[in-house]
């Protein structure tokens, strides 16, 4: 791309008051840094907003020369997960194996700030940070000053989209559209076309048609396509832009669309902003919650069984904890040093969490009004919780692993996309029926193994199992493709499948709010497709499933799904005629 350029993401923003901000430090940061130093009249003060830490967005960081100049001051903001800060990630690519100079040897004063969703200020610029849909934790940024607004959303992909879609948006896509609403300029990932995107779902990038649709619906004034496919020619990008303009003209849309190019400068109608692709600088001042990440937790729990698990979960992630064992001390601690997260029990005889929550929500301190509050209890009190301002409930029993996930999501102010299955209404009868089968913890049997082998062959999937859902675990009577014989019910997909009498099909777990953050998805065996076919005991309770799993998203035709149902019927037949269940 001779005209559009081949460097990776780096955008400079300058307000009319001289506030300079760099967004992302891709390879374009090298030329940007040299330009800034050539124009500087002394040490530079600036800010860098990192959207995420994939290499193409941080590769230029070690080559950004203003960071090496003594007397300079740089504030660097970006998202980070628990247990690994933004500083750790950026310094990691400057280890001796990769780079001759360490982060600590840079000459400028550098200050790191871990972000979550929320708002903060950099001098005269108000910034909103919003999570994007990308395989790694990623933030988009809205910069507002003097009545003008600029949004940078790179990398992001649709939450749900069909080829040539022209209809209602998915709920989460609508939220992203709302984020873009009314912007003077949106710089948005547009890596694919709709046809290309079909084969690249899950890669974390948007088709240009989706971006145009959102911009049109959101009333965006100018839309810049960025994150170009590096294999495209200038002519190919020109054709994509012309096609987008033609479509918008047919809709009588006034939105101006164009492809971002290296060295491109944009002056918005408001005198507040100047935007320059591949050039930057800035100085930070006031910072307000909740955007700055605060890894501190107040645990107001007197119940030992809960307190221990929650403390272990926080400790495993390196989170600072403060403990309170009564209502008065929990209130005092929260008000004296507002934490990033509060965990409270709902036990008036121990700690009256709902009363504490009501008190904090009525405070004039915005840190206490906005702080996430998790109520720990044996049961959820929906209406009381809403009235008190509870963020979410954590219902016992729960594991350290699940508690870690809840703490992680609340500290990052993100949605926990891992739902534990509810108990079936007939749980007592179901467990009784499972016991009558006398199959739990028995040796493998060929009559079941041949069915799972057939399922693997028919579906061309790596994993299939006959799963029995016990009180606190799921156990595999037969399994192909997994090395373990059981895992916890808390993790179980099949625990969701037994809630109904129809198959549970999950084409892509990363697009399903029940499973996207499940450790079986984020870690081994990295489930991306799941199909569970309920197995019913003697026409009564559902005791388990025949399930199929793949490590890639899948869509099976109805004819293949019917074959899976036939196999599930064979499993059910074997269970119901087994001598071990007392039938003839």
Secondary structure, DSSP 4 states (H G I P E B T S, - for coil): -TTT--PPP-EEEEETT--EEEE--STTHHHHHHHHHHH-SSS-EEEEEES---GGGTTTGGG-GGGGSTT-EEEEEEE--TT--HHHHHHHTTSTTT-SS-GGG-SSEEEEEEE-SEEEEETTEEEEEEE--SSS--EEEEEEETTEEEEEE-S---SS--TT--SPPPHHHHHHHHHHTT-SEEEEE--B-HHHHTT-TTSS--BHHHHHHHHHHHT-SEEEEES--TT--HHHHHHHHHHHHHHHHHTT---EEEE--TT-EEE-SSTTEEEEET----------TTSB---EEEEE---HHHHHHHHHHHHHTT-EEEEE-SHHHHHHHHHHS--SEEEEEEETTTEEHHHHHHHHHT-S-HHHHHSEEEEEESS--HHHHHHHT--EEEESS--HHHHHHHHHHHHTT------PPPPPTTHHHHHHHHHHHT-TTPPP-HHHHHHHHHHHHHHT-SEEEEEEE-SSEEEEEEEES-S-SEEETTT-SHHHHTTSSS-EEES-GGG-TTTTT-HHHHSTT---EEEEEEEESTTS-EEEEEEEEESS-----HHHHHHHHHHHHHHHHHHHT-GGGT--
